Amino acid sequence: MCISLCSGEDVELALARGRVLGFETAGPARVACEEGSLWVTGPASGDVVLGALEQITVQGPGRVVVQALVASRFAIRELGTAA
């Protein structure tokens, strides 16, 4: 699955266990796990596992990949590019 992000707007998603989402970000983006457990990897962040109520800011630009380790709900927000 691929999505498009708009700076400053949350995109709320749910993934079943084992499902993967990839997206491109022009700048930093926040991935916030609301429920479940996610594996996240992106530019300069390496591999990170998030549990419920945890979040990470992934530096961009580049591709970010999110995989649900269990059924999960999460939000993504592109934070904008530096001027």
N, C-alpha and C positions, 0 to 999 in steps of 0.2 A: 504494500500500500504506500502511496506517495501523497503528500499534502503540500499546500502552499500556505505560507505564513504571512501575516500582515503585522508590521511592527506595532507593539503595544497592545495587541489583542490576544486574549487567551484562546487557544484551541483545545477543547476538552475531548478526550478520546477514551475508549475502552478497548482493550485487547484481550483475547482469550489466551490461555496458557500456550506458550510456544510461538505465538504470532509475532511478526516483526514489522516495524514501521521505519522507513528511512525518509529523511528530509534534508534539503539544502538550506543553509542559513547564511545570510550575507554578513551577519555580525553575531554578537553573543546571543544565546538563547537559553532560557530557563526551562528545565524539565522538572515538574513537581509531581511526585507520586502521591496520589490521594488515597489509594487503596491497593493492596497487593504488593508485588515485588517486581522491579524492573532492572534489566541490565542495560546500561547506556554507554555508548562509546562515541567520541567525537574528536574534532581537532584539538590537540593539546590537553585533552582531559584523560586520555587513556580509558580503561574499562572501570566502570563504577557500578555497584549494585545499590539501588535505592529501595528502602522499605517504605511502608505507609508513612505519610507526612514528612518525608525527606525530599530534598530538592538539590539540584546541581545547576550551576551556570556553565554552559559549554561555550568556549570561545570559538568564534567563527572568523572568517568564512570557511565553509566546508560542509561535509556530509555528516549527519548525526544519525545513528542507528539505535533504536529502542526495541528491546525484546521483552515480552512478558514472561517472567519465570513462573508465575501463577496468574490466574485471571486478575486483571488490574485496570484501575481507572487512573488517569493522569491528565495534566495540563501542560501545554507547551506555549511559551511566549517568546517571540523574538524581541530582543531588548533594543534593537536599533544599532546603527553603525556609529563609530566615533567620527566626529566632524574634524 
